[in-house]
Amino acid sequence: MSNIIKLLPDHIANQIAAGEVIQRPASVVKELMENSIDSGANHIQLILKDSGKQLIQVVDNGKGMNPEDARLAFERHATSKISSGEDLFNIRTMGFRGEALASIAAVARVELITRQEGEELGTRILIEGSEVSSQEPAAALSGTSISVKNLFYNIPARRKFLKSDRVELRHIIQEFERIALGFPQIEFSLHNDDSELMKLPGGNLKERILNVFGKNLGDKLFPISETTDFLTLKGFAVKPQFCKKSRKEQFLFLNNRYFKSGYLHHAVKGAYEGLLTADEQPSYFIFFDIDPTLVDVNVHPTKQEVKFQDERIIYNLLRVTIRHGLGKHQLTPTLDFDLERGERLIASGHISDHAPNAASTSGKASPSPSGGSFQPSAPRREKEDGDNWAQIFEGIRKDLTEQPGADQMKLETGEKKEVFSGFFQVLQRYVVIKTDRGVVLINQQRAHEQILYEQFLKSIENEEGTSQNLLFPKTIEMAASEAALLQELVPDLQKTGLQIEHFGGNSFVIHGRPAIWTREMEEEEMLTEILENYRIKGEYRDLAKRIAFSMARSLRIPGKKVLSETEMSVLISKMLVEKPHLDLIHKKTVVTLDEEALSKLFKS
């Protein structure tokens, strides 16, 4: 009987291995930029065509390679970073496995041009599907330029699963931001289709954060810093009053390498205990500098997960340091713990009860950690600008005149039609309606959001959104990641009445607002909030519905607001005559208590 097990050819084995490391253009960007950093470069350019599908080129001024090293670099497990098993536990470089270039060359056409400083000529290598087609001397600048063309050209099934250019570009920008934040001293630039998306001069960490995410973040940050015998922790976090509902700007770095950790995110959330609402998320940029022998970065193909020798010590130090930063900058008046005692316990390796087991928090939403709490001396101000809502229903007030009198209106509550005889507001949150069968309760904020959602969705679908022109057009500059997403949404945003156009690069011009835009906030702030709400409503695959949700969530009334009789009538007519009883996040907006339900409340 013949043998059935065969040794795969190298090019097929390389394609299989590439599946772990190279998943999309952003994966190539990550690997090539990390190689440039390891080469000692202080200037790195990323050049794209068609969002990396046609070309990904990384140019650096690092130390370059001689002809032999240039050829050997494309062999699997060929690396200059390690030479023994012990080196795996003492890694300071970004790369070390020697897999990336071989994986990239297996699924793309690659051109490498490199020259070492002091050499007269460099080397040019062409590789296609793991096969070297050419290697020759070439004139070149000092450093390395590597071009990856037609990614997945030889694996049509993989190429077919790539997303649109704008989606792939967003993933590339995300990787670019992570690397640029990790190495603020290096100058970076990013171009796509001859358009410059980012140019980041070398500088300090705060300068890099502001250059990536916008200057308006500057006043929202507070610094954190702590040093012990075995690690240094430093970075910035966002003041509680500026926290958002999305987890976009949350970055952890270990020896300048970006990594993810739900466990340590739990520690950060714990530090803000008592200062945030349940759905708010702190933004942070936190760096750990630690002896590499105390961590293992070789636990995941993309190196985005790490293992600490003792995570509970890291957890406690992180939580204590952020809480200290909050107190030091008077972001909370009093803290009910002894900071110096806490630092001594951590430095000595004794663990307090603040740190849960890592397994108990992994993969879950971050609950408040047990043990230890602190309370602000005054309640936190709600982030609502409820001082200028006199015209909040102006866009729909005319509908009320088309309805019957309030004392005769028939309501759709479930399968029954009822007539209500009066209504009033309680706790500035709810509208209570007396009916001939009992009472009906309306959550006014959710109801208003639902009304706005229906209006915006209708505007998008019918392309009939009305606008009010600005006296002067306003030009705004967005962060690159925000601009990439906003550019994708512009056509549908225009249908809501938002007169906005892309002005090139990361710039946009606003000529007019939707007619029902009554909130007192700057256009840039509103766009940022719309994008944030767009991200958290990921379950809507329908783009129009996601945009309608984002606009409605951003423009809805505050959680607490005194409503006039007219405004309450609008909610009643809209919600009980026309709308469903669940809001956009599947929470109840309308509750009906008939005689039977009320009787049950009084049964012992």
PyMOL commands that set and color helices and strands:
alter all, ss='L'
color gray80, all
select helices_A, chain A and resi 10-21+25-38+50-52+67-72+85-89+100-106+156-160+165-182+205-213+215-220+240-242+262-271+292-294+311-328+339-347+358-360+397-400+406-408+444-462+480-495+523-536+543-555+565-577+595-601
alter helices_A, ss='H'
color red, helices_A
select strands_A, chain A and resi 43-49+55-60+109-115+122-128+131-138+143-149+187-192+195-200+221-227+231-238+250-254+257-259+284-290+295-296+307-308+410-413+416-426+430-435+438-443+467-477+499-504+507-514+590-594
alter strands_A, ss='S'
color yellow, strands_A
deselect
rebuild
show_as cartoon
